[in-house]
Amino acid sequence: MLLKELNRIATTALPIADFKEHLRLGTGFSDDDVQDNLLDMYLRAAIAAIEGRIHKALIVRYYLYTAHAWKDLNSVTLPVGPFHSIRYFQVFDVTGKRINYPTSQFRTELDFHSPKILPKGISWPQIPVGGYARIYFYAGISRSWNELPADLAQAVFLLAAHYYENRYENAASNTSIPSHINVLLEKYKKIRLFGGRG
């Protein structure tokens, strides 16, 4: 299984001005934007860390999921959510020959934690030996920063500020998410029962 993000969050979609206010950086000067690239970097780092922790995309993006074999022969569980829509469903044989399946042939279980794609009929596309499948889809909690739940937006700002304020410290000491930020993320994490088996 391979998941690839096909479009990054646009810089114009990031709340640089609000983050400056959060950090209480000075404004009204001719060089107000001198740190914008740095703030952009820490916001992206915080978003990536939080998305990795909760296994969900904060802002809707376009993804490519590649599989060489199905774990379930009647469906596929996407590794990131929440799911929005499928754009393409393709299966390739060992020679590279492609079969395109209409997205209208599939339905989705819109589980917040583990979105699943299933066939509408009884036939699920099989992957030939040596072949692979590609699913292009959109996923994310919000379509824009302003639509993001307040607790997640606050978690991003707090973690980005943590990275910013400790940027001169040893990088190895800044890899974990502080506990007060983790508290904000708890309800977005998938609950694992029976040691992860249920």
N, C-alpha and C positions, 0 to 999 in steps of 0.2 A: 504494500500500500504506500502511495506517495501523495501527499497533499501539497499543492503549490498555490500560493497567492498570486493572482494574475494582475491585480491592480492595487497599488498602495493608496493609502489615504492621502488625498491632495493636501498640500501645505495650506492652501486657502481654507480647507475644512477644519484645520486644527485651531483651537482657541488660544492663539499666541497672546493676544491682547489681554484676555482674561487671566491667563497664566502669569503674565507680568504683574497684574494687579494682585494676584494671589501671593506672589513673591515680594510684593511691595517695592518693585523696582521703580526708580525715578522716571518720570515722563515729562514731555514738553521740551526735550533737548534735541539738538540737531542730529545726534547720534543715537536716537531712541531704538533704532533697529539693529544696532551693532551686535546684539546678542541673539537676534532672532533665529539664526541657524542653530545656535547652541540650545535654545529653548525648544525648537522643533525636534532636535535629536533626543532630548530628555523626555519630551511628551511621547514620542514614538517608542522609546525604550520602556516607558511606564505602561503604555498600552499593550506592547508585546508581552511584557511580564505578566500583566493581569490576564490577558487572553490565554496565555499559557497555563495560568493557575486555574482558571475557571473553564477552560476548553470551549470558549465561545468568542466569536468576533464581536467587538463592541460596536463598530461601524460596519454597515453592509459593504461587502466586497465580493469580487468575482474570484472563484476558486476552480482549480482543476484537481479532481480526484482520479488517480490511476491505480488500477488493481490488476494483478496477474492471475488472481484466483479469488473466488467469492468465499468468504467465511460462512455465509448462509446461502444456500442454493435457491432461495426464493425471495431475497431482498438484500439491500445493502444499507448499513448504518453509516451515515456520514460522520467524519471525525471532527467536524466543527458545525456549530449551529448558532442561533436558531436559523432554520432553513427558510428561504424565501421562494426560490424557483429554480427549475432546471432549464438550462439553455440548450445543451446538447447531451445525448447519450450515444456513445459510439463503442463498437467492438471491433478489434483488429485481429486478424489471424497472423500466423507466423511470417507470412510474406508481406505483411503490411496492408493487405486488402481491408477496406473499412466497410462496416455496415452501420448506417445511421438509423437509430430507432426514434420514431416520433415521440416527443415528450408527452403527447396526449395518451400514450399507452401506459403511463405510470401514474400512480397516486402516492401521496406522502402521508406519513404519520408525523404530524407537526409537534413532536415531543420537544420541549424546550432544551433538554439535555442531550438527547440522542435521536436526532431526526432520522427517519427511515424512509427509503424509497422502495415501493412494492409495485408489482405489475397489476394492472386493472383486470387482466384475464388470468389464465392459469399458467401462462408461459413466461418464464424469466429468461432473459438473454444469457446464454452460456458462453464462457470464454474458451476458445479453442486451445488445445495444448500448444504452448509456445506463444500464445497471443496475449492480449490484454484489453481492458476496457477503460474508457475515459468518460468521466461525467463532469460536465462543466455546470457550475451552479452558483447561485448567489446566497450568501448567508450573513447574518449579523443581527444584533439586537436593535439597533437604530439606524435610520437612513442618514442622520446628521448628528453632529455633536449636541445641538440644542434639544434633540429628542431623547438623548441618553438619560437613563434614570439618575437622579441626583446623587445617590450613594456611589454609583460607579464613576461618575464624573469627579466626585470628590476624591475617590480612591486614586484616580489617575493623577490629579493635581498633587495630592500628598506624596505619592511615590515619585513623581517627576521632581518635586521640590526636594525630596530626600536625595535623589541622584544629583541634583544641581548643587545642593549645599555641601555634599560630600564628594564633589568631583575631584578634589585633590588628595583624597584618601586612597589607601590601597584598594584597587578595584575588587580584589578577592573578598574584601570584608563587606561589600555592598551588594552581594548577589541575592540575599534573601529579602523577602517582603516583610517589613516590620509588622509586629502583631496588631497594632492599632489599625493598620490598613487591611490586614487579613480579616478583621472583624466585619468590615464593610463588604467583603466578598463572600462571606459564608453562605448566604442564601442563594448565591448563583452557582455554587459548586454542586456537582452531582453527588447524591448520597449513595454510598456504597454499602451494601448489606452483605452479610455472610462472608466477610473477608474479600469482597470484590466479586464474588461468584453470583450474586443475586441482584 
